[in-house]
Every structure is written in C-alpha cells, then in structure tokens.
C-alpha cells in the first residue's frame, strides 16, 4: 500500500505485533519507511478523534471481538470488540472522504459456526446502515 498511498497511517494496539512483523516477515522493514505514520494506539480512539472527511482509504483488519472461557463456556470480550460497534463504523464513515473506500477484514477462529453467522450478519447490517451504499460480495 505504501507505493499507492501518499501518506499511509498504520495503527495497532499492540506494539509487539509490529516488532514481530519487523523480526519475522520479509516486508517488516516497511514500518521504517519515512512515508508511514506508525501509531501504537487504540484504533477506535484514533478513528473517533480523526478529522471529518480526511481519509481516502481505510483498511481495517480486525482480530476476534471475543472468545469463550473453556471451562464455563462464558463469552469473554476482547479489546477489539470496540472495532465492531455501530459507533466505530459511523466514525469510519465520518472520516472517509465522500468517494473514500473502506475495506474490512475480520477473522473469527475460535467461535462456533452458528455464532460466526450471527456476528457476520450483525457486522453486515451495521456496515450497511452506517455506509448506505455498500457493494457486498457474497462468496
């Protein structure tokens, strides 16, 4: 993306993720490129505080919003749950330029299939409500 965007921002809650990329991936040195604005911060807070209509492209690669306690089966919210909220998607819509592009990727590895389906439906409905005009691929 660095080659296609004039001023890319990268925000990650966990600085250890950035260091692991630097150490273990061929492209890890990308974080050292002077064009990259690297922030170790809460992504939802960063988006909430961003200026209206500022970004051309936002790519959100979210980790799981919750997991399950093995013994009791209780749901445990993870820090990234805020990245799935109505408020967060509304803020993303607000900070995108009118012709901006939002790409959302999420993977839920440790959640039962019926719960994944419910979560997926909730995310799709939220995005459709917040963005109104969304091309949605069906695989």
Secondary structure, 3 states (H helix, E strand, C coil): CCCCCCCCEEEECCHHHHHHHHHHCCCHHHHHCCCCEEEECCHHHHHHHCCCCCEEEEEEEECCCEEECCCCCCEEECHHHHHHCHHHHHHHHHHEEEEEEEEEEECCCCCCHHHHHHHHHHHHHHHHHHHCCCCCCCC
